[in-house]
Amino acid sequence: MGISRERRFPVATPALSKDDFKGAVEKPGIVFIDWWAEWCGPCKAFAPVYERVAEANPDITFAKIDTDREQELAAAFNIRSIPTLMIFRDGIPLFAQPGALPQQALEELVQKVRALDMDEVRKAVTQEQSAQETESPS
């Protein structure tokens, strides 16, 4: 039979590269990113959970980044342990944590990110940036 055994992700979890990363995370909306590698056992265990939650939430971008193929991008984000989950909303990084999550925990994260008041988040980010600017010597 002509079935390919090549590893493919459902449309719900597209692969990101350094070339399309910025555009993906800066667009309006919610973006979950699973940093993974083919040789990583916990990554393989987390993949079906991630894919199920992605399929249940088609309005959210659930992307994957292969740390072996995207070593420069992984280094830029200081990815030292995989799987690592990152979440962006409206271009703002909200969450980054290594480790495979159970499905219920991932679903809870989806709900928490959906429930965020982004005006309040933007206000907090602006205040934090202002505080850092006043602390650093000019």
N, C-alpha and C positions, 0 to 999 in steps of 0.2 A: 504494500500500500504506500501511497505517496505522502505519508505524514512526516513532517519535519520534526526532528527532535531538538531543534534549536530552541533555546530558552527565550520565550517571548512573554511580555507582560500584556495584560488586557489593556484596552484603550484607556481604562480607568486609571492606569498607573504608567504614564509615559516616562521614558528615560530622559533625563536632562544632562546636558553637557555644559562646559564652560561657555560655549557660544550662545546658548539659549537660557542660561540660568538667570541672568539679570532681568531679562524681559519677563520671565515666568514669575519671579517673586515680586517684581515691582508693579505688576498689573493689579487693578482692583480685584478684591475677592480674597478667598482663603486658599493657601497653598501648604500642603503637608509634603515633606520631603523625607524619604527613607534613604539614608546613606548605608550602603551594603556592599558586599563582595560575594562572588560565586563560591568561594571556598569556606565561607563563614557559616557554621552550623546554626547559631542563633538567628542569623539573617534568613536562612532558609526556613526556619521554624516560624519566624514573624511574617514572612511574605504572604502566606494565605490569609492571615488575619488582616493584614494591611489591604490586601486585594478585596476581601469581603466588605470591609468598612468603606473602601473606595467605591465599590459597586452600589452600596446603599446610600451614598452621598454624591450623586453625579454633578451637583452644583459646586463641589469643591474640587480643586486640582490636587490629586494624589500622585506625586512624581517620585521617581527613584533615581539615585545617583550611584553608579558603580565606582567605588573608591579606587579600584585598580585602574580603570580606564580614565578616571578624572582625578589623578593624583594631585595636580596643581590646584584644582578647586577644593579638594579635601584638605590640602595643606593651608589654603587661604582661610578656611573655616575651622582650622585646628581640630579636625576630626581625628581622634586618637583611639576611639573604640567604636566598634560597629556591632549591631546596627545602632545608628543614631537617628533620632527623629527630630526634625526641625519644623517649626510652623511659622508662617508669615501670614499677615493679613493686611491688605492694602499697602504692601511694601514695607511693613513694620515687622521686624523679627519679634516673635512673642515667646518662643519656646525652643529649647534645644536640650535633649537629654539622651544619653546613651542607654542601650538596653532594649530588649524586646518587651513589648507590652502585651498583656492579655487583651482580648477583644473588648471586654467591658471597659477597661481603662482607656483604650483608644476611642471608643464611642463616647465616653464621658468627656474626653478632651475635645472632640468635635463639638459637643454641646456647649462646653465652656467657651470655646473660641467663637461660636455662633452668637452667644449671649453677650459678648463683650460690647461695651459702649465705646466705639472707636473714637468718638470725640474726646472722651475722658482719657483714653490711651494716648492719643496724640498730644493732649495737654500735658500729661505726665512725662512723655518723651521730651517735649519742648522744655519743660521745667528742669529735667535732669540734664539736658544739654547745656542750658543756661548756667546751671550750678557748676558743671564741669568747666565751662569757659571762664567763670569767675575765679575758680580755684587754681587753674593753670597759669603760670607766669607768662607774661607777654614779652 
